[in-house]
Amino acid sequence: MSPSKTAKKAAQTSSMDTVWMWLYALGMVVAGLAGGLGFQNDILTWVLLLVAVLVGLFYFNYEEIGEFGLRAVILYFAQAALGMVPVVGGFISGFFGGWVFFLFPVVLMMALKFFWHKRLAPLFS
């Protein structure tokens, strides 16, 4: 590849990483607020699920599945424990519940990519 093609490909990858990063951040904020406010909408649910799956496939490195999955599980337990706080527990628990709803499909896609790259791809090469 010529240097200009390599530079163009690197710039394209960098811009797509930026798009995925912002989709991930926006998805986390929207899922958290929807969970915290108790807002339920089928269209929003499916859009967030689609964004989470795509972000899991294209943004995160599959080799970080252990650390990322552990964070998602810790958030799940934190969400369950925060529900017991009297005044703001409902909002905070819902907020963390929205995050967990968004993170688990991301973790699932990372796990599928890990399984593909570590177990299945070598069988086809």
C-alpha positions in Angstrom: 0.0 0.0 0.0 1.2 3.5 -0.7 1.7 5.9 2.1 -1.3 8.0 1.1 -3.6 4.9 1.1 -2.3 3.9 4.5 -2.8 7.4 5.9 -6.3 7.5 4.4 -7.2 4.1 5.9 -5.9 5.2 9.3 -7.9 8.4 9.2 -11.0 6.5 8.2 -10.6 4.0 11.0 -10.0 6.8 13.5 -13.2 8.6 12.4 -15.2 5.4 12.7 -13.8 4.8 16.2 -14.9 8.3 17.1 -18.4 7.6 15.8 -18.6 4.3 17.8 -17.2 6.0 20.9 -20.0 8.7 20.7 -22.7 6.1 20.0 -21.5 4.2 23.1 -21.5 7.3 25.3 -24.9 8.5 24.0 -26.3 5.0 24.4 -25.1 4.8 28.0 -26.6 8.2 28.8 -29.9 7.5 27.2 -30.2 4.1 28.7 -29.3 5.4 32.1 -31.8 8.3 32.0 -34.6 6.1 30.6 -34.0 3.6 33.3 -33.7 6.2 36.0 -36.9 8.0 34.9 -38.8 4.7 34.4 -39.4 5.6 30.7 -40.4 2.5 28.7 -40.8 2.6 24.9 -40.4 -0.4 22.6 -38.7 1.6 19.8 -36.2 3.1 22.2 -35.5 -0.4 23.6 -34.8 -1.8 20.2 -32.7 1.1 19.1 -30.6 0.9 22.3 -30.2 -2.9 21.8 -29.1 -2.4 18.2 -26.6 0.3 19.1 -25.2 -1.9 22.0 -24.8 -4.9 19.6 -23.1 -2.8 17.0 -20.8 -1.1 19.5 -19.9 -4.5 20.9 -19.0 -5.8 17.5 -17.1 -2.8 16.1 -15.7 -0.6 18.9 -14.4 -2.7 21.8 -11.5 -5.1 21.7 -12.6 -8.6 22.2 -9.5 -9.4 24.3 -10.8 -7.2 27.1 -13.9 -9.3 27.7 -12.8 -10.3 31.2 -12.4 -6.8 32.5 -15.4 -5.4 30.7 -17.6 -8.3 31.7 -16.6 -8.0 35.3 -17.5 -4.3 35.3 -20.9 -5.1 33.9 -21.5 -7.7 36.6 -20.4 -5.3 39.3 -22.8 -2.7 38.0 -25.6 -5.3 38.1 -24.9 -6.0 41.8 -24.6 -2.3 42.5 -27.9 -1.7 40.8 -29.6 -4.3 43.0 -28.0 -2.9 46.2 -28.8 0.7 45.5 -32.5 0.0 45.3 -32.5 -0.2 49.1 -31.5 3.5 49.5 -34.7 5.2 50.7 -34.9 8.6 49.0 -33.0 8.4 45.7 -32.6 4.6 45.5 -35.3 4.2 42.9 -33.8 6.7 40.5 -30.2 5.5 41.0 -31.2 1.9 40.8 -33.1 2.5 37.6 -30.1 4.5 36.2 -27.8 1.6 36.9 -30.4 -0.8 35.5 -30.4 1.1 32.3 -26.6 0.9 32.1 -26.8 -2.8 32.8 -29.4 -3.2 30.0 -27.1 -1.4 27.6 -23.8 -3.1 28.7 -24.9 -6.8 28.7 -25.5 -6.9 24.9 -22.1 -5.2 24.4 -20.5 -7.9 26.6 -22.3 -10.6 24.7 -21.0 -9.4 21.4 -17.5 -9.1 22.8 -17.8 -12.7 24.0 -19.0 -13.9 20.6 -16.1 -12.1 18.9 -13.6 -13.6 21.5 -15.0 -17.1 20.8 -14.8 -16.6 17.1 -11.2 -15.3 17.0 -9.9 -17.7 19.6 -11.7 -20.9 18.8 -13.5 -20.9 15.4 -11.3 -18.7 13.1 -8.2 -21.0 13.6 -10.3 -23.9 12.3 -10.9 -22.1 9.0 -7.3 -21.0 8.4 
